[in-house]
Amino acid sequence: MWLAFRGLDFENIKISLAKANYLWVLAAMVFGLLAYWFRAIRWNLLLEPMGYQISNSNSLWTISFGYLMNLTIPRSGELARSTALYGVEKVPVDKSFGTIILERVVDLVCMLGFLALTLVFKYKAILSFYDFVTNQKDKKEKFIPNFFEKFMMKLGVQDFDAFYFYLKISFVVVAFLAVIGLFIYKREKLIEFAKGIFHGLTSIFKLKQKVKFIVLSVAIWVSYYFAAYLVCFALPETSHFTFADGFFVIVVGTLGMMVPASGGIGAFHFAMKIGIGALFFSYGKTFEEGAAIGLSYAFISHTMQLVIMAVMGFISIPMLAKARNEVVKSNNFQNV
């Protein structure tokens, strides 16, 4: 967030937000919710080849619960989603987790499709942005150490580029040793878990409704596209954006959301600042003007996504609890 707002005037952003037409945001929310429903149905198709037929409603609420968990700990939602599904449908966590990884691969392919469209229709914007970044390389910013860096300077650290490089290497080594230690002590369980994930990953080759899966995958990303593009019409400064500009916006926004931050907070804002700044620059306007509008767009779009995640997520808690109680009652009845 600090990187996103560095050097920008908050007053201009407040004025831009005040002028926004939020009816377009409501329209965008409809597509955001549609993406949830399409994703729920598609997940059912991936579980079907392994012999699990879950209800679309339970699929929807477990997905919603997973997104809610992502707002707390980055990437925790995938495991929370699998665990929640086991509670209501008794699908093994390892197998459902494998299908979630598969979903991410499919989504990556879809995102690359939008990236290809962006390269075809908005190559001038990409080139303009590249020229802007190249020109900025010669402008060296004054180094202002933060609290941690001041403390490390007292300990004798001067070259922070090298310091941060070796710090990252240390984290990688520690993580690698932790994985090896975990494998040694939990070898059998990890192997079984890996086998379940493999079954989930290979379910795509056994799909019974391949065409429906492809249609739903396209529908999910078309919904994402309109959820991102329609927000552009909420701001007067971006209301002239074309369909091709929409490709650019969704690619930049998706890249921002892929950064492991809780709900994409900060990362999404920074990405949209850079992305819309680049679009403005390609239109012959200043990058700074576009960056400010990009943050206004990010505030509106990201807040919309947070509202959907929070509302759907909190609704999912009692819905999943109810479904789980029904499973418990059914098991007790069978035992009797």
HELIX and SHEET records of a PDB file:
HELIX    1   1 TRP A    2  PHE A    5  1                                   4    
HELIX    2   2 PHE A   10  ALA A   18  1                                   9    
HELIX    3   3 LEU A   23  LEU A   47  1                                  25    
HELIX    4   4 GLU A   48  MET A   50  5                                   3    
HELIX    5   5 ASN A   56  ASN A   70  1                                  15    
HELIX    6   6 GLY A   77  GLU A   89  1                                  13    
HELIX    7   7 VAL A   93  PHE A  121  1                                  29    
HELIX    8   8 TYR A  123  GLN A  136  1                                  14    
HELIX    9   9 PHE A  147  LYS A  154  1                                   8    
HELIX   10  10 PHE A  160  TYR A  185  1                                  26    
HELIX   11  11 ARG A  187  LEU A  201  1                                  15    
HELIX   12  12 THR A  202  LYS A  206  5                                   5    
HELIX   13  13 LYS A  210  CYS A  232  1                                  23    
HELIX   14  14 PHE A  243  MET A  258  1                                  16    
HELIX   15  15 SER A  262  GLY A  264  5                                   3    
HELIX   16  16 ALA A  267  SER A  282  1                                  16    
HELIX   17  17 PHE A  287  ASN A  335  1                                  49    
END                                                                             
